[in-house]
């Protein structure tokens, strides 16, 4: 199968998926393909690559946190099925992806099922793992597994249950997966254990998780959950424990966000005092209801995030990518021209040496140059020009190549949210047929600017269409429903 055919096959599969699951997003596909052409022209993605394969189209809910914080217990409770193993010790060392299926499978499918399917958020994640941990990419089954559930709460969503981790003790490959999950998820639930709320026990994990979310434009999607708060009932110090936990998060850099306190009713400790039990249950029920509402609404969030990713990428290209490319091109140009000047001086010195070798000064030298050996063409002059010019051009293009490679090594081949290839885009601007004095990156001109404007306009139309699905400021749908009911 050729790369072109492979891309067409993936796009056809995505089209079929959206027609079945979310037809409201079908009009967005042509906008992505228009953006593909711009990015391909700039060299930021390959000719037979597409943005549509770099974002997850299914809504994603990620459950992260420390060991034994009750992540799997929460998921089992929400899904209404004891799908995940639970316990006070680490019971699972893999990331478990849970999606809807024709039947419930508690026995997991291997990670290869995720790595090779572009519809899932871990498509080709083995390549990323290999980059941070050589040799680990081929052991993808040690990191990921897939389970299916026939229940209604998995329809249209993907859940990711993570193994507990502490950032300073884990391999970089595991943290790479955590970063990937946070990046792509529509809702991130970060669990901590109320039995160990002191800052020291959480600081390493907090530092890693909070650093990845505190400056994000979509930081609202991350919810911090203090679980198993029933264990504080004996001392009746929930507020004190909750406050210590919030201070620990603040110390890690997060000064705002949504915080919850919950516990599992089935495994809770017995709270003898009726008033205290009622207070704890009220807090738990309120926070659990809000969390469940957030989970149930991820389909709406995903629609807006997919459309919003286009606008974000436009800003990323114009505000970050193009300036970085221009800066790299300017650095390359300065270095090449500087060495070109040095090379020209060296060639002049060579010419001077030749003058001295011929003897008699410049007059004798020029007489030698134009000595045609009997009145013919000035062969000595032509030969000298060709030799010196050839040396200069050979040196110039070698210099271009050397500096291009050096500068390219400092550029990322996985830049931004969709892994744009800055390195290749820069190298496209240093090819031998490109003028060194070109100020704009290859692929960026009036036509590209017009296409970007059209993409912005299309994005606004997509947002308005989705707004019409969930909002009705003028009350037209209400009036139509009332009229229909009256008839």
C-alpha positions in Angstrom: 0.0 0.0 0.0 1.4 3.4 -1.0 1.5 6.3 1.5 -1.3 8.0 -0.5 -3.5 5.0 -0.4 -2.9 4.6 3.4 -3.9 8.2 4.0 -7.0 7.8 1.9 -7.9 4.7 3.8 -7.6 6.5 7.2 -9.6 9.4 6.0 -12.4 7.1 4.7 -12.4 5.3 8.1 -12.7 8.6 9.9 -15.5 9.7 7.6 -17.4 6.5 8.3 -16.8 6.9 12.1 -18.1 10.5 12.1 -21.2 9.6 10.0 -22.1 7.0 12.6 -21.0 8.7 15.8 -21.0 12.5 15.3 -22.2 13.7 11.9 -22.2 17.3 13.1 -18.4 17.2 12.8 -18.4 16.0 9.1 -18.2 19.6 7.7 -15.0 20.1 9.6 -13.1 17.6 7.6 -12.7 19.7 4.5 -11.3 22.5 6.6 -8.7 20.2 8.1 -7.7 19.0 4.6 -7.3 22.7 3.5 -5.0 23.2 6.4 -3.1 20.0 5.4 -2.2 21.6 2.1 -0.8 24.7 3.7 1.2 22.8 6.3 2.5 20.4 3.6 3.6 23.3 1.4 5.5 24.7 4.4 7.1 21.3 5.0 5.6 21.1 8.5 3.9 17.8 7.7 4.6 15.2 5.0 2.8 15.2 1.6 0.7 12.2 2.6 0.1 13.1 6.2 -3.0 14.8 7.7 -3.9 16.7 10.8 -7.0 14.5 11.1 -4.8 11.5 12.1 -3.0 13.6 14.8 -6.0 14.4 17.0 -8.4 12.0 18.7 -12.0 12.2 17.4 -13.5 10.3 20.3 -14.1 12.2 23.5 -11.5 11.2 26.1 -11.6 11.0 29.9 -8.3 10.4 31.6 -8.0 9.2 35.2 -4.5 9.9 36.6 -3.0 10.0 40.1 -0.9 8.4 42.8 -0.9 4.7 43.8 -4.0 3.4 45.6 -5.8 6.7 45.3 -9.1 5.0 44.2 -8.9 5.6 40.5 -10.1 2.2 39.4 -12.7 2.1 42.1 -14.1 5.4 40.8 -14.2 4.1 37.2 -15.9 0.9 38.2 -18.5 2.8 40.1 -19.2 5.2 37.3 -19.3 2.5 34.6 -21.5 0.3 36.7 -19.2 -2.7 36.1 -16.2 -4.2 38.1 -14.0 -3.9 35.0 -10.8 -2.8 36.7 -9.0 -4.6 39.5 -8.9 -2.6 42.8 -6.9 -2.8 46.0 -4.7 -1.0 48.5 -1.6 -1.9 46.6 -0.6 -1.2 43.0 -2.8 -3.7 41.1 -2.1 -2.7 37.5 1.1 -1.4 35.9 -0.4 -0.6 32.5 -2.5 2.2 31.0 -5.9 0.8 30.4 -8.0 2.2 27.5 -11.7 1.4 28.0 -14.2 1.9 25.1 -17.6 0.6 24.1 -17.8 -2.8 22.5 -20.4 -5.4 21.6 -19.4 -7.3 24.7 -17.7 -6.7 28.0 -14.1 -7.9 28.0 -12.4 -7.9 31.3 -9.5 -9.8 29.8 -7.5 -7.0 28.1 -6.4 -6.8 24.5 -2.7 -6.1 23.9 -1.3 -2.6 23.4 -0.7 -3.3 19.7 -4.5 -2.9 19.2 -4.1 0.7 20.2 -0.7 1.5 18.7 -1.8 0.4 15.2 -5.3 2.0 15.0 -5.4 5.7 14.0 -8.8 6.1 15.6 -7.3 5.7 19.1 -5.3 8.4 20.9 -2.2 6.1 21.1 -1.7 5.6 17.4 2.0 5.0 16.8 2.8 5.9 20.4 5.5 3.2 20.3 7.6 5.6 18.1 7.3 8.3 20.8 8.3 5.9 23.5 11.3 4.7 21.5 12.5 8.3 21.3 12.7 8.7 25.1 13.6 5.1 25.9 15.5 3.2 23.3 14.3 -0.3 22.9 11.0 0.3 24.8 8.9 1.0 21.7 8.8 -2.7 20.7 7.5 -3.5 24.2 4.3 -1.6 23.8 2.2 -4.4 25.3 4.0 -3.7 28.6 2.5 -0.2 28.7 -0.9 -0.3 27.2 -4.0 -2.6 27.1 -7.5 -2.3 25.8 -10.8 -3.3 27.4 -14.3 -3.1 26.1 -17.6 -2.6 27.9 -21.1 -3.0 26.5 -22.7 -0.6 29.0 -24.3 2.6 27.9 -21.9 5.0 29.7 -19.0 4.0 27.4 -20.8 4.9 24.2 -19.1 7.7 22.3 -16.3 8.0 24.9 -12.9 6.6 25.7 -11.7 6.2 29.3 -8.1 5.9 30.3 -7.2 4.4 33.6 -3.5 5.0 34.5 -1.3 3.0 36.8 -0.3 5.0 39.9 3.0 6.8 39.5 5.5 9.0 41.3 7.3 11.3 38.9 10.8 10.9 40.3 10.7 7.1 40.3 9.2 6.4 36.9 10.8 5.7 33.6 10.7 8.6 31.1 8.6 6.5 28.8 5.7 6.3 31.4 5.8 10.1 31.9 5.8 10.5 28.1 2.5 8.6 28.0 1.1 10.7 30.9 2.0 13.9 29.0 0.4 12.5 25.8 -2.8 11.7 27.7 -3.1 15.1 29.3 -2.5 16.7 25.9 -5.3 14.9 24.2 -7.9 14.4 26.8 -11.1 16.4 27.1 -11.3 15.8 30.8 -8.5 14.9 33.2 -9.4 13.6 36.7 -6.3 13.7 39.0 -6.8 11.5 42.1 -5.0 11.8 45.4 -5.3 9.8 48.6 -6.8 11.6 51.6 -4.9 9.1 53.8 -1.7 10.7 52.7 -2.5 14.3 52.1 0.7 15.9 53.3 2.6 17.9 50.7 5.7 15.7 50.8 3.9 12.6 49.8 2.4 14.3 46.7 5.0 16.9 45.7 6.8 14.9 43.0 3.6 13.9 41.3 2.1 17.3 41.6 5.2 19.0 40.2 4.9 16.9 37.0 1.1 17.0 36.6 0.7 20.7 37.5 3.6 21.8 35.4 1.9 20.3 32.4 -1.5 22.0 33.0 -1.0 25.3 35.0 -0.3 27.4 31.9 -2.6 25.6 29.5 -5.4 27.5 27.8 -7.6 24.5 28.5 -6.5 24.0 32.1 -10.2 23.9 33.2 -10.4 20.4 31.8 -8.2 19.2 34.7 -10.0 18.4 38.0 -8.2 17.5 41.2 -9.9 15.0 43.4 -9.1 14.1 47.0 -10.5 10.6 47.3 -11.3 8.4 50.4 -12.1 11.4 52.5 -14.2 9.1 54.7 -11.0 8.2 56.5 -10.9 11.7 58.0 -14.3 11.3 59.7 -12.9 9.8 62.9 -11.0 13.0 63.6 -13.6 15.1 61.8 -10.9 17.1 60.1 -12.0 17.1 56.5 -11.6 20.8 56.1 -8.0 20.7 57.6 -7.0 17.8 55.3 -8.6 19.5 52.3 -6.8 22.7 53.1 -3.5 21.0 53.4 -4.1 19.3 50.0 -4.9 22.6 48.3 -1.8 24.2 49.8 0.3 21.4 48.4 -1.2 22.0 44.9 -0.5 25.8 45.3 3.1 25.0 46.2 3.3 23.1 43.0 2.3 26.1 41.0 -1.5 25.9 40.7 -3.4 28.8 42.3 -6.8 28.1 40.8 -8.8 25.2 39.6 -11.7 22.9 40.6 -11.2 20.7 43.6 -13.4 17.8 44.8 -13.6 15.6 47.9 -15.2 12.1 47.5 -15.2 8.6 48.7 -16.7 5.2 47.6 -19.8 4.3 49.6 -19.3 0.6 49.3 -15.8 0.6 50.8 -16.2 3.5 53.2 -15.4 3.3 56.9 -18.4 3.3 59.3 -19.3 6.8 60.5 -21.2 6.4 63.7 -22.2 10.0 64.3 -25.3 10.6 62.3 -24.8 14.4 61.8 -21.2 13.9 60.8 -22.2 11.1 58.4 -24.9 13.2 56.8 -22.4 16.1 56.3 -19.8 13.8 54.7 -22.4 12.2 52.5 -23.8 15.5 51.4 -20.3 16.7 50.4 -19.6 13.4 48.6 -22.9 13.4 46.7 -22.5 17.0 45.6 -19.0 16.5 44.3 -19.7 13.2 42.7 -22.7 14.6 40.9 -20.6 17.4 39.5 -17.8 15.1 38.4 -20.3 12.8 36.7 -21.8 15.8 34.9 -18.4 16.8 33.6 -17.8 13.3 32.4 -21.2 13.2 30.6 -20.6 16.4 28.8 -17.3 15.5 27.2 -19.0 14.9 23.9 -19.9 18.6 23.8 -16.4 19.6 24.9 -14.8 17.4 22.2 -16.8 19.1 19.4 -15.6 22.5 20.5 -12.1 21.3 21.1 -11.8 19.8 17.6 -13.0 23.0 16.0 -11.0 25.2 18.4 -7.9 23.2 17.6 -8.0 24.7 14.0 -8.0 28.2 15.3 -5.3 27.4 17.9 -3.1 25.9 15.1 -3.6 28.9 12.9 -2.3 31.1 15.8 0.5 28.6 16.5 1.7 28.7 12.8 1.5 32.5 12.5 2.7 33.4 16.0 5.3 30.7 16.7 6.2 28.5 13.8 6.7 31.1 11.1 8.8 33.4 13.3 11.0 30.5 14.3 11.5 29.5 10.7 12.3 33.1 9.7 14.8 33.4 12.6 16.5 30.1 11.7 16.7 31.3 8.0 18.2 34.6 9.1 20.8 32.9 11.3 21.6 30.5 8.4 21.9 33.4 6.0 24.2 35.4 8.2 26.5 32.5 8.8 26.7 31.5 5.2 27.3 35.1 4.0 30.0 35.6 6.6 31.9 32.4 5.5 31.3 33.3 1.9 33.1 36.6 2.5 36.0 34.7 4.1 36.1 32.3 1.1 36.1 35.2 -1.3 39.1 36.8 0.6 40.9 33.5 0.5 40.4 33.2 -3.3 41.7 36.7 -3.8 44.7 35.7 -1.8 45.1 32.7 -4.1 44.9 35.0 -7.0 47.6 37.2 -5.5 49.8 34.2 -5.0 49.3 33.4 -8.7 50.4 36.9 -9.7 53.6 36.5 -7.7 54.2 33.1 -9.2 53.9 34.4 -12.8 56.3 37.2 -11.9 56.5 40.7 -13.3 53.5 42.0 -11.3 50.0 42.5 -12.5 51.0 43.5 -16.1 52.8 40.3 -16.7 50.0 38.3 -15.0 47.3 39.9 -17.1 49.4 39.3 -20.2 49.6 35.6 -19.3 45.8 35.5 -18.7 45.1 36.9 -22.2 47.9 35.0 -23.9 45.9 33.0 -26.4 48.8 31.2 -27.8 48.6 32.7 -31.3 45.8 35.2 -31.2 42.9 32.8 -30.3 40.4 32.9 -27.4 41.9 33.9 -24.0 42.0 30.4 -22.7 44.0 31.2 -19.7 41.5 33.8 -18.6 38.5 31.5 -19.1 40.2 28.6 -17.4 41.1 30.7 -14.4 37.6 32.2 -14.1 36.1 28.7 -14.3 38.4 27.3 -11.7 38.1 30.1 -9.2 34.3 30.4 -9.8 33.9 26.6 -9.4 35.9 26.7 -6.2 33.7 29.5 -4.9 30.4 27.9 -5.8 31.5 24.5 -4.4 32.5 26.2 -1.2 29.3 28.2 -1.0 27.0 25.2 -1.4 29.0 23.1 1.0 28.8 26.0 3.5 25.1 26.2 3.0 24.7 22.5 3.7 26.9 22.4 6.8 25.2 25.3 8.5 21.8 24.1 7.5 22.4 20.8 9.2 23.8 22.4 12.3 20.9 24.8 12.7 18.4 22.0 11.9 19.7 20.0 14.9 18.5 22.7 17.2 14.9 22.7 15.8 12.2 20.3 16.9 10.7 17.7 14.6 7.7 17.4 17.0 6.6 21.0 17.7 3.3 22.0 19.2 0.1 20.1 19.8 0.1 18.2 16.5 3.9 17.6 16.2 4.8 19.9 13.4 8.2 19.2 11.8 10.1 22.5 12.2 13.3 20.8 11.3 12.1 19.6 7.9 10.4 22.9 7.1 13.7 24.7 7.7 15.6 22.3 5.6 13.2 22.9 2.7 14.3 26.5 2.8 18.0 25.6 2.4 17.8 23.5 -0.7 20.4 24.4 -3.4 17.8 26.0 -5.7 16.4 28.3 -3.0 17.9 31.8 -2.9 19.8 32.5 0.3 18.2 36.0 0.3 14.6 34.7 0.4 12.9 36.3 3.5 9.7 34.3 3.6 9.6 30.5 4.2 8.8 28.3 1.2 5.1 27.7 0.9 4.2 31.0 2.6 2.9 33.7 0.3 -0.2 35.6 -0.8 -2.0 32.3 -1.7 -1.3 30.8 1.7 -2.5 33.9 3.5 -5.7 33.8 1.6 -6.2 30.1 2.4 -5.5 30.9 6.1 -8.2 33.6 6.0 -10.7 31.2 4.5 -9.9 28.6 7.2 -10.5 31.2 9.9 -13.9 32.1 8.3 -14.8 28.4 8.0 -13.9 27.8 11.7 -16.3 30.6 12.8 -19.0 29.0 10.8 -18.3 25.6 12.4 -18.5 27.1 15.9 -21.8 28.8 15.1 -23.2 25.5 13.8 -22.3 23.7 17.0 -23.6 26.6 19.0 -27.0 26.2 17.3 -27.1 22.6 18.5 -26.7 23.5 22.2 -27.9 27.1 22.5 -31.1 29.0 21.5 -30.7 32.7 22.5 -33.7 33.8 20.5 -35.9 31.0 21.8 -36.9 29.9 18.3 -36.6 26.2 19.1 -38.7 26.7 22.3 -41.4 28.5 20.3 -41.4 25.8 17.6 -41.7 23.1 20.3 -44.6 24.9 21.9 -46.3 25.4 18.6 -45.8 21.7 17.7 -47.2 20.7 21.1 -50.2 23.0 20.6 -51.0 21.5 17.2 
